[in-house]
């Protein structure tokens, strides 16, 4: 072992050996959360119940306590608990043996009847579920969530578990919501009052009307529609959904379950007509119900007289009636036969109650239960000639009759939201172009990269195209794609060069270029206002041909400049388009200033048309760049104009300032040369300076 160099002690730590987990650890390991304790208790209950029902009779009754002491003048109570995994109407007899020091008392027989309703089958999402984790139910919701309209069928599965001792047949029928729950559709609501723990609660319920699905409606499809679920096994059912329309579609599957054990053991009902050689008993009939190859199991009392025909007609009506879930045949007969078969030759308390109910009015119970008179039994040939035989099929199952309430239907709710396919732009600002006419086509303003993402859980196949003045020059996919088409595919919105397929959560980067039209390049900016261009990047999805339009907008802006005389330059301004120098001495040049302003957001590159010096005027500077104002104030620049007359006369010149690919401006300068100094000084003096000349 390793030892520390300082202390000399071992650094190894002994880790306790953990026991292997098994079913024996559950009683020892206690959950700290309530959910774990609840699940564990439910699991133990289900396992104990399965152990009680291992006889596969459908019903197991437990007594708590099964043995007790009955005090003198006292009572003893016993709790009967019915555990069942199969529906049915069960009849049984509880035998109670009482013994004392003086001997045994006659045994007491207590009739017990249990009617189990509901559904023996369990509908669940997975083939195998954790025992006790989820509540057992005969219904569930299958949610397909958001899907793409027109995509291939989407598959979801559910399973039907059969824990009962008999094979069950399940047949499905589809029901559709009468009106698709489209966006904006009104949902009918009903308000009702519910009293819970002596407190009134206002409840809002939404109602939906369903109708059987037509053969033409193939949005939902289930396979198989009719099958047998073996005892102790489960069967998976596949539900396919496909819709070419957009909207929310709701349906549900209704499953009818039938017990198959009754068809395997049919009952035979025999009716005998009156025998001609027995005149005394000619009006009597003998009715017996038996299984093929077995003796008589049920004999009804022969009422005789006027009630005979009514009794036989009533029995025939029961035989011809159809019972839910068990085929044709009487529920009572099946229940009595099942009870008699289990009890053997013992008397059935249920049969006694029925015989008492069938007794003629006014007869006492002793008369109703009086055994029939013994008469000479007819020969075999006579019986065979008078015998009428009917085979009764579809009995519920051998140990019980059909339940008083028919078995519940299996229900699987179906919901799906079909959406039109679309691509989501990551940054919609990339679809807006702000173009300056002064910039060359190689400028970054004319190029954009638009990223489109598939947000669906299904792959999308589509083409992309657009019309001029935009052009798609390149694609950059996040996943490999098929090579481009050899020949461009023509669409109403331009030519598509490639078919794209994007898996879920993948994207494609589209490079867009703005191609300035030739008529715009050749236009006169002084006569043209700012232009606006619109178009679309069109995605056409296959196979339905659904179109998505991604709008493209471009503002084509021209620069402009304006000219004005600086306010402090002169007081002899005649108009805003004219700058007057007044009287200027031939040997005393005068300087005034102009202000060039760019009122637009486009940078203005300007220059002076003509020479800098002409007609006695000198302009400086003669070119420059004025940036756009953006979010601030307009930008401007100051130009100095110097006037030096060469003669005593009037000098006039038009200064024209041109803007590259923009609107130009001009101003007229005017002045007069003189040699009269008095008139010159008196003509114009700067008022802002507050100077006085004598």
VENJO-V396503 format. One record per backbone hydrogen bond with DSSP energy under -0.5 kcal/mol. NH is the residue of the N-H (numbers start at 1). CO is the residue of the C=O. Records with the same first field share a line. If there is no record, write none. Layout:
NH: CO, CO
This chain:
4: 9
8: 4
11: 2
15: 13
16: 14
25: 22
26: 23
29: 25
30: 28
37: 33
38: 34
39: 35
40: 36
41: 37
42: 38
43: 39
44: 40
45: 41
46: 42
47: 43
48: 44
49: 45
50: 46
51: 47
52: 48
53: 49
54: 51
55: 52
56: 53
60: 83
62: 60, 81
64: 79
71: 69
74: 71
79: 64
80: 78
81: 62, 79
82: 80
83: 60, 81
85: 58
86: 58
88: 116
89: 401
90: 88, 114
92: 112
94: 110
95: 93
96: 94, 108
97: 95
98: 96
100: 103
103: 100
105: 98
108: 96
110: 94, 108
111: 109
112: 92
114: 90
116: 88, 114
117: 115
122: 161
123: 137
124: 122, 159
133: 130
134: 130
140: 411
142: 413
143: 141
144: 142, 415
147: 417
149: 419
150: 243
151: 148
154: 241
156: 239
158: 237
159: 124
160: 235
161: 122, 159
162: 233
163: 120, 161
168: 229
169: 258
170: 227
171: 256
172: 225
173: 254
175: 252
176: 211
177: 250
178: 209
181: 248
182: 180
185: 182
188: 186
190: 205
192: 203
194: 201
196: 194, 199
199: 196
201: 194
203: 192, 201
205: 190, 203
207: 188
211: 176
213: 174
217: 214
218: 216
221: 240
223: 238
227: 170
229: 168
230: 228
232: 162
233: 230
235: 160
237: 158
238: 223
239: 156
240: 221
241: 154
242: 219
247: 418
249: 247, 416
251: 414
252: 175
253: 412
254: 173
255: 253, 410
256: 171, 254
257: 255
258: 169
259: 325
260: 167
262: 396
264: 260
265: 261, 262
267: 392
268: 290
269: 390
270: 288
271: 388
272: 286
273: 386
278: 275
279: 277
282: 279
284: 281
287: 285
288: 270
289: 298
290: 268
292: 266
294: 291
297: 289
298: 289
300: 287
303: 301
307: 304
308: 305
310: 306
311: 307
312: 308
313: 309
314: 310
315: 311
316: 312
317: 313
318: 314
319: 315
320: 316
321: 317
323: 327
326: 323
327: 323
329: 321
334: 330
335: 331
336: 332
337: 333
338: 334
339: 335
340: 336
341: 337
342: 338
343: 339
344: 340
346: 343
349: 347
352: 348
353: 349
354: 350
355: 351
356: 352
357: 353
358: 354
359: 355, 356
363: 360
368: 364
369: 365
370: 367
383: 379
384: 380
385: 381
386: 382
387: 383
388: 271
390: 269
392: 267, 390
393: 391
395: 262
397: 400
400: 397
401: 89
406: 404
408: 118
410: 255
411: 138
412: 253
413: 140
414: 251
415: 142
416: 249
417: 145
418: 247, 416
419: 147, 417
424: 453
425: 423
426: 451
430: 427
431: 428
432: 429
433: 431, 553
435: 433, 555
437: 435, 557
439: 436
443: 440
446: 443
447: 444
448: 512
450: 510
451: 449
452: 450, 508
453: 424
454: 506
455: 453
460: 502
462: 500
463: 540
464: 498
465: 538
467: 536
470: 467
471: 513
473: 471, 511
474: 511
476: 509
478: 507
485: 497
489: 496
490: 488
491: 494
494: 491
496: 489
500: 462, 498
502: 460
503: 501
505: 454
506: 503
508: 452
509: 476
510: 450, 508
511: 474, 509
512: 448, 510
513: 471
514: 446
515: 469, 513
516: 514
520: 517
521: 517
522: 518
523: 520
525: 523
527: 524
528: 525
531: 556
533: 554
535: 552
537: 550
538: 465, 536
539: 537, 548
540: 463, 538
541: 539, 546
542: 461
545: 541
546: 541
548: 539
550: 537, 548
551: 549
552: 535
553: 431
554: 533
555: 433
556: 531, 554
557: 435, 555
559: 661
561: 663
562: 597
564: 595
566: 593
569: 566
570: 566
575: 578
578: 575
579: 668
580: 578
581: 579, 670
582: 670
584: 582, 672
586: 674
588: 585
590: 643
592: 641
594: 639
595: 564
596: 594, 637
597: 562
598: 635
599: 597
600: 560
604: 626
605: 603
606: 604, 624
607: 658
608: 622
609: 656
614: 612, 617
617: 614
618: 642
619: 612
620: 640
624: 606
626: 604
627: 625
629: 600
632: 629
635: 598
637: 596
639: 594
640: 620
641: 592
642: 618
643: 590
644: 616, 642
649: 647
651: 671
653: 669
655: 653, 667
656: 654
657: 655, 665
658: 607, 656
660: 605
662: 659
663: 559
665: 657
667: 655
668: 577
669: 653
670: 579
671: 651
672: 582
673: 649
674: 584
677: 675
680: 676
681: 677
682: 678
683: 679
684: 680
687: 685
690: 686, 687
691: 686
